[in-house]
């Protein structure tokens, strides 16, 4: 059984502090691309788990529901991240120099 909390999920999206960063680390675009790819992977795993349950390949409803909730939480987190970035961009654009 996997631990499904927002704190745990955030830790999986962020690079580990124990990993050695080369140069200045990854760029914002690389980090964002990696996060989007991980959210997409969780969505695909949830879809496959649902299909497996419907076809009888999987008989554990609990694991399917966990996969679906993980995909939901990761998508909501990504949407909130997008909203905050958009809000910050608009605020910067409205600043007077």
Secondary structure as GFF3:
##gff-version 3
##sequence-region A 1 97
A	DSSP	alpha_helix	6	13	.	.	.	ID=ss1
A	DSSP	alpha_helix	28	55	.	.	.	ID=ss2
A	DSSP	alpha_helix	61	93	.	.	.	ID=ss3
###
